[in-house]
Every structure is written in C-alpha cells, then in structure tokens.
Amino acid sequence: MTRSALPGHREVLAGADRAQDALALFAETSTRLQRLMPFDAAVWRATDPLTGLTTAPVLVENLNEGGCGAYWECELLGENINLFRDLSRAAVPAVGLRESTGDRQALSVLYRKFMLPRGLDDELRAVLRVGGQPWGMLSLFRERGRRPFDAGDTSFVGSLSAPLARRLRSYAQPAPAPVSTVQGGPGLLLIDSANVLLSINEDARRLLAEMPPGPSVPTRFGVALPAWILTMATYARSVSGDDNARIRIPTRTGHWLVCHGSRLREPDGRPGATAMVIEPAKVSEVVSLVMAAFELSPRELEVTRLIARGLPTRDIADRLHLSPHTVRDHVKAVFDKVGVTSRGELVAALFTEHCEPLAAANTVRVLGEPPSVLDRPSPVRSLSTASRN
C-alpha cells in the first residue's frame, strides 16, 4: 500500500477542507503533516499562478527571521538543483534533496549557504499546482541526525499537491467587500543588490501597510519589507533584458495590489539598484485569478470574456466557430459554476476588484503549537529548541 492510500492522507486533506483562508490552510496542513511525517522546520508560500513567484501569505516555522532573503538568493542567483521552476513542470511535483543527489547534498548551493549554517541536512520541496498553474510552494527541512526524506515521503507530499492547490485557488473567489479606499499614486521603492532599501515614497509606505502581516525585514526608514517584496527584488536582479518581475498581492481587506520591479543600469552599463512599483491592481489583472478559482475550462473562459464585452450569443458563436446551442450550453455551465442566473450577475461576480481576503494574521509560529496561536503574536524559537514528535 502506498503512503498516499493511508488514512493519514485523508486526515491531512480533511483539515485543509476546513481552512477558511490560505494562511489557515498552511497552518492546519503543516500541523497534521508534521504529526504524520515529522520535520524540524518549514516554509509555506502562496505563489502568483501566472509567474510562479512568491506572494502573500507566507508561513515560516522554526526559521529565524531574515532567512527568506538568503534562501531566495540561493534559489534564484546560484542554485541549479531541484529548482522550483523545474519542479512546477515535473511529472511528480515534489523532490527530496538527499534522495535526488544520492546523499551528495553539498552539490546544492542552497545546502552550502542556507541549510548547513542552520543545522539542516535535508529538504523536501514541492510545488502546489493544478490546471498547469502553481498556486503555492512548500519546503520541509530535517536537521542533521534525522533520517533523510525517502521516496515514500516524496510521493506522499506530491500526492497533496493538486488538492492543496485547488484549495488555494478557491480563495480567489469573490466576496462582497467595501469599495477600495486606496488613494494616491503608485508606491516607489529603490532596493540595492543586498536587498537594502535605499529610498521610498509615501505612497509605498501606505501600500505596504495594506499588505497582510508576514515574514519581513526592518529598514532604516521605519518600515519593514515583506518577504515577497524582497523575493521580487531578488528575482528582478536574476533576469536579463527587459524582463519584468510581477506579482499580485492580496491586501488585509480583500483587495489586490500589483508589484513589479526591474533592474536599473549605471551610466557605464553595470547593473544598478532595483526599482519596485506597488499599485492597486486593475480588474484585468485579477480576473484571471477569479476565473481560475471557479475552475472554468479554457472554452468557458473564452465565452465568459466575450460575455463581459457585451456580445450576444450569435456573435459569440461566430467568433468561436461554434453553434449557438453549444454557446448556450457553455453559458449554462459557467452560470452553474459561478452560482449566478444572468449575464449581468456573472460580470458583476467575476469582473470585480474585490476578492475574498487570504490572510491577515501573524505568519511565524513554532512547530507543535496549534493553528490558533496565529491569532496572537508568537515568538520564533531556534532550531535547537524546536518541538519534536
């Protein structure tokens, strides 16, 4: 019997089904998974499904603050083993470091520069994906002296990928929310190659305050930069040409922000600082998330976009080379999935800037504590004092 067929698999997913938001999903799943398959530290991250980059929320367990920056420096600027971008397309979306390298984990830049100094000896990482899109990432760590993650562990975590991704995707479904009160212009930040904040405008301060709490790094400007902003800055330094790093970020109130960044150049052509822009997301930048949350098929997505443009059934049929009867079938399927009864209700439900909030709670906790501790500040303990099963 494979581990994915054991009752523990159903137990982990049962906890996920009860989670009310992404952060609760991470906390509940991690608690149940740790009982079944012990580990010493973990990082759970939501990702933007279009870019695969880290966004909010992030849950860090038993790793000191500041570690996210070091982790992504390795992942984006030096690592060539088990990269998340490769894992997102792999047949099995999970892999163990020691298992995949034949116990030659020192081949990994991440191991040498991030794990070894922290007393960690193995990592099991996974991409949470569904419909060809990554909605989250997971890293589980074991200390030196622990047995490495084996093929059964990898298979088990891999089997959780699609169900957990579906649950993450579901949180993008729209819910009633107040009209956004965001005012002012775009937030502007300048970040150097060491991820040190060089400059910031007042709009950026205001928009950073809209973001959910999470792992962050303090700055001399009196603001903290969230892990997903620093990851974005690192990614912007890792790409060449005119490539632009971009993520969508849920706010505390259920609205969405967009953050994008690009590497600047000095007069002599040398790489310079990274310019970051934060601004309220346009409806067009959020609608793909919302449509994915309702599990619309590619054809249903095409029909829905044309409905939003005001086209009648006959014109939609002509555009898509379908019969009007087939278009009506697609419209009915879309209505059923979204839970509406008219085209007006459909457009109002999907093409909105107001989506259900993902998380607004403390995102650092200690293994072994129940998810309820997220309702109050929780200190971070060192690995040497981490609880064990």
Phi, psi and omega in degrees: 000129178285158182297329180295344179268355182284158180303331181301329178297314179294325180296316179298315182287332177296321177294323179295322181296335182270350183291135184272342178207178186295320181294318176296324176300313179299313183296313182294314181295319181296318179299313181290321181292323181294327176292323184276323186220083190305141173213165188257338179203159182203154171225124176248132184226136166281150178231153172286120187293342179277327183250341183075008182271153181298134172227190179273148001267167174232135176243121180247131181236119173063034170232137182296150176303147180094348183289334182298319179298314179296321180300311185283336171300317178292312185297317188265335187247353183212337187284147173223015181240128174055042181296143180300321182296329176282322181295329181295341179249001184286158179299318175247119187278032179215149181201144175261140183294308182293322179297316185285336181258004182063043181065022174252054185298339179294348174294339183274131175297320179300318179297312185293319188262337183245309187284310184304314179296341181258008178076019181262140187241345180207149176230135169247115181245153181211150170256131178266106189228152175202144181062027180077008182238138177274124179251352179191168177221152183222136172232121174250139183235147171237143181283167172299140182098340174277155174291147178290161172295136182251184183298326178295319177298315181298315180297319181296310180295321178299325180290343178273348188303302185294314179299319179290324178295321178299321180292318176300316180298325183295336182287352177275356178297138185289151175218155180303137180208153178299154174298137183300137178258012180297126180235167175092187183265189180290148175278137183237131177227148175238122187234132183276183186291346177261014182062033175263130180288123181262327184200153181205143175260172185292327178296323178294320177302314182295317182287326175298325179292340178282343186282152179293154177298156178178179177305134185208168180238125179292156178230167179286354178270002179082011175239155177254138178265120180298156181303322183291332176289317179293323176297320177299316180297318178296317179298318180300327178285340185271345182261160184245168176066221184262012179303139185235122178286138185208134174219156172255137188234126175285141178267177178297331186261005177095002174273182182231142173244157172242135176236130176221153184212158177211151180281130177272165179239145174283167180305329180272006178093353180290148177301137179246212180285170178255127177267127181243139178236131176238131181205160177300139181285140173284158179304319182296336181274347183252336189298327179296325175295314183294317179296320178297324181298330179270005176057043175287139177287165178305318180292319177297325178295317178300313180299318182296318179298322180288326174299317181297335178275000175087013182283137175284171185303315182300318181291323177296318179299317180295318181297320186261003180057047178238165173279152176304324179299317179295320178299316179298323176297317179295319180297317179298318179297319178295315178303316181297318182291321183275339179081040179234171183234001180212163179295323178298317178296323180297312181296319179295325183285323187265314187269072182222153179272359187254107179242155183304132181299146178270307186203143174211058182216166178301137187244021174234125179217173182254134180304140179099341177275145180291156180304337182298341179293347179292346180282353181215160180302141181228126180291155176264126178262155178288164180298329183292340180250010181294142178290153181227154174268000000 
